[in-house]
Amino acid sequence: MGKFSDKELISTAQSLVKLYKEEMIYQINDKNYDTDIILEENRIVKLKELLPEPWQKKFD
């Protein structure tokens, strides 16, 4: 297995934390799927644009 730099590991960990928080917002209430997320001062996207396809509905 290759060796990763500290910078790569930190970046990956930050990405995973961000994805976990977004997934948790959706899981609390699926109506949050259309919530606006501010990524930058002039960049706002819907939560559904940041998450992969919701797998929870496949089990309903």
N, C-alpha and C positions, 0 to 999 in steps of 0.2 A: 504494500500500500504506500502511496506517495506521502511525502511530508508536506504539511500545510504551514504556511507562515502564520504568525499570531494575527496579523491583519486579516488574512483570509478567514481564520476561525472566528474572529470577532464579527466580521461582516456577515458570515453565515448565521451566527447566533442571533444577531440583530434582526436579520430577515425572518428567522423562525419565530422570534418573539412578536414581531409585527404581524405575521400571518396568524399566530395564535390569538392575538388580541382581536383581529378582524373576525376570525372564526367564532370567538366567544360572543362578540356583539351580535352576530347572526343567530347563534344558538339560544341566547337569552330570549329573543323574540324574532321570528322569521320576518316580521314586518320591517325589521331594521335593514333588510336586504337593500332597500331603496334609500338608505341614509346617505347624506352627503358626507364625504370624508375630505378634509382639507389636507392636501399633500404639500402644497407650497402656497405662498401668498396669493398667487393668481391661478392656482390649479386645484379644482374641486372635481372629484369623481364620485360616482355611486359605489357603495360597498360591494355591490354585485359585480362591478368591473374588476375588483381586486381579488375576489375569491374564485376558486375553481367551481365547477358545477356543484350545486348543493347535493350531497349524497343522501342527506337525511330523508328527503321526499321519496326516495326510491324504496324505502322500507315502510312507508305509511300504508 
